[in-house]
């Protein structure tokens, strides 16, 4: 997982290369630009979390909100999970949009080079680039939710590119009030609570599932819930 800590390390290596005057091929430069943009997007989300935390500090009425924001910051730093609390949803949406635009740009550059290599019968080189691209843009899990609908229990694993790791062919999109999931003919809108930890859903088939963010593994949250 490319958590903010890993992206910081990558950014440091990039700065060293630039300082030494090292330049790469167009593909290498595009890859570097992609990693920089990914890091910048993570930095911006962390910045918005820190701003929200400062606004809540020292205000007794916002103590619960402060704890929520601190937990969200920890989860993002340690696991790459986006915040879902009401004040942070817009910033999470902006973060996802930014990294996916960067992913699309990098993919276009790589695919152009792959096509060029394939036309020149450089099949092994083309396959090597495809493998490298896949490694670079592999989507990360940004949230895991339980999903309870009648007697059925699922685990939603939402990935940064709008797909789901738990179900092939299933997709999700973020909304101002939460998120929407789709699979074949089923669509469910999930309205997330103010603190970003639970949801109530409504499907196009009439079901009303519920769920909660699976945060048990986060040290900050486990201490808070003791």
C-alpha positions in Angstrom: 0.0 0.0 0.0 1.3 3.4 -0.9 0.6 5.2 2.3 1.6 8.9 2.8 4.8 7.6 4.5 5.8 5.6 1.5 5.0 8.4 -0.8 7.3 10.7 1.3 10.2 8.2 0.8 9.6 8.1 -2.9 9.5 11.9 -3.1 12.8 12.1 -1.3 14.4 9.7 -3.9 13.0 11.9 -6.7 14.5 15.0 -5.2 17.9 13.3 -4.8 17.9 12.3 -8.5 17.0 15.8 -9.6 19.7 17.3 -7.4 22.3 15.0 -9.0 21.1 16.1 -12.5 19.8 12.6 -13.4 17.2 12.6 -16.1 15.3 9.6 -17.5 13.4 8.5 -20.5 9.9 9.9 -21.3 8.3 6.9 -19.6 10.5 7.3 -16.5 9.7 11.0 -16.4 6.0 10.3 -16.7 6.2 7.7 -13.9 8.0 10.2 -11.7 5.4 12.9 -12.4 2.6 10.5 -11.5 4.2 9.6 -8.2 4.7 13.3 -7.5 1.1 14.0 -8.2 0.0 11.1 -6.0 2.1 12.4 -3.2 0.8 16.0 -3.7 -2.8 14.7 -3.5 -2.1 12.9 -0.3 -0.4 16.0 1.1 -3.4 18.1 0.3 -5.8 15.7 2.0 -3.6 15.6 5.1 -3.5 19.4 5.1 -7.3 19.6 5.0 -7.5 17.1 7.9 -5.0 19.2 9.9 -7.0 22.4 9.2 -10.2 20.7 10.4 -8.5 19.4 13.5 -7.1 22.8 14.4 -10.6 24.3 14.1 -12.0 21.8 16.5 -9.2 21.9 19.1 -10.0 23.7 22.4 -13.8 23.6 21.7 -15.7 21.4 24.2 -18.7 21.2 21.9 -16.5 19.7 19.2 -14.7 17.1 21.3 -16.3 14.2 19.5 -15.7 15.7 16.1 -12.1 16.3 17.1 -11.6 12.6 18.0 -13.2 11.5 14.8 -10.9 13.7 12.7 -7.8 12.6 14.6 -8.8 8.9 14.0 -9.4 9.7 10.3 -5.9 11.3 10.0 -4.3 8.2 11.6 -6.1 5.8 9.3 -5.1 7.8 6.2 -1.5 8.0 7.3 -1.2 4.4 8.4 -3.5 2.6 6.0 -4.4 4.9 3.2 -8.1 5.0 4.1 -9.9 8.2 3.2 -11.9 10.1 5.7 -15.7 9.9 5.6 -16.9 12.4 8.3 -19.2 15.1 6.9 -16.6 17.9 6.9 -14.0 15.8 5.0 -16.1 14.1 2.3 -15.5 16.8 -0.3 -11.8 16.6 0.3 -11.8 12.8 0.0 -13.7 13.2 -3.3 -11.1 15.7 -4.5 -8.3 13.4 -3.5 -9.7 10.4 -5.4 -10.5 12.5 -8.5 -6.9 13.9 -8.5 -5.2 10.6 -8.3 -7.5 9.0 -10.9 -6.8 11.8 -13.3 -3.1 11.3 -12.8 -3.6 7.5 -13.4 -5.5 8.2 -16.6 -2.7 10.5 -17.9 0.0 8.0 -17.1 -1.9 5.1 -18.7 -2.3 7.1 -21.9 1.4 7.7 -22.1 2.3 4.1 -21.4 -0.3 2.7 -23.8 1.1 5.0 -26.6 4.6 3.6 -26.0 3.3 0.0 -25.8 1.6 0.4 -29.2 4.8 1.8 -30.7 6.8 -1.1 -29.4 4.2 -3.6 -30.6 4.3 -2.1 -34.1 8.0 -2.6 -34.1 7.6 -6.2 -33.1 9.3 -5.5 -29.7 6.8 -7.8 -27.9 8.9 -8.5 -24.8 9.5 -4.8 -24.2 5.8 -4.0 -24.7 4.8 -6.6 -22.2 7.4 -5.3 -19.8 5.9 -1.8 -20.0 2.4 -3.2 -19.4 3.7 -5.0 -16.3 5.3 -1.8 -15.0 2.2 0.2 -15.6 0.0 -2.3 -13.8 2.4 -2.1 -10.8 2.4 1.7 -10.7 -1.4 2.2 -11.0 -2.6 -0.8 -8.9 -5.6 0.7 -7.0 -5.4 0.8 -3.2 -8.2 -0.1 -0.8 -9.4 3.2 0.6 -12.2 1.9 2.9 -13.8 -1.3 4.1 -17.4 -1.4 5.3 -19.6 -4.1 6.6 -22.8 -4.6 4.7 -25.9 -6.1 6.4 -29.0 -6.9 4.4 -31.4 -9.3 6.0 -29.6 -12.5 6.6 -26.8 -11.6 4.2 -23.5 -10.1 5.5 -20.8 -8.8 3.1 -17.6 -6.9 3.4 -17.3 -4.0 1.0 -13.7 -3.3 0.0 -13.7 0.0 -1.9 -10.6 0.7 -4.1 -9.2 4.1 -5.2 -10.2 3.6 -8.8 -13.9 3.1 -8.2 -13.8 -0.7 -8.3 -14.3 -3.2 -5.4 -11.8 -5.7 -4.3 -14.4 -8.0 -2.8 -16.6 -8.5 -5.9 -15.4 -8.6 -9.5 -17.4 -6.3 -11.8 -18.8 -4.2 -8.8 -18.2 -0.5 -8.7 -18.6 2.4 -6.3 -18.7 6.2 -6.5 -18.5 8.8 -3.7 -21.4 11.1 -3.1 -21.8 14.2 -0.9 -23.9 12.2 1.5 -21.9 9.0 1.4 -21.4 6.5 -1.5 -23.2 4.5 -4.1 -22.4 0.9 -5.1 -23.4 -0.9 -8.3 -23.3 -4.5 -9.3 -25.2 -5.8 -12.4 -28.8 -4.6 -12.0 -28.5 -3.7 -8.3 -27.7 -0.1 -7.2 -27.6 0.9 -3.5 -27.1 4.5 -2.2 -25.5 4.5 1.2 -26.0 7.6 3.4 -23.1 7.9 5.8 -23.4 9.2 9.3 -22.0 12.6 10.4 -19.0 11.0 12.0 -18.3 8.8 9.0 -18.5 5.4 10.7 -21.9 4.0 9.8 -24.4 4.1 6.9 -28.0 3.4 6.1 -28.7 2.3 2.5 -31.5 2.2 0.1 -31.4 -0.1 -3.0 -33.3 0.0 -6.2 -34.7 -3.3 -5.2 -36.3 -1.9 -2.1 -33.8 -3.2 0.5 -32.5 -1.0 3.3 -29.0 -2.4 4.2 -26.9 -1.0 7.0 -23.2 -1.0 7.6 -20.2 0.3 9.6 -16.6 1.2 8.8 -14.4 -1.6 9.8 -11.9 0.3 11.9 -11.0 -2.2 14.5 -7.4 -2.6 13.3 -6.7 1.1 13.8 -4.8 1.6 17.1 -6.3 5.0 17.7 -9.8 3.7 17.3 -9.3 0.6 19.4 -8.1 2.8 22.3 -11.0 5.2 21.9 -13.5 2.3 22.0 -12.2 0.7 25.1 
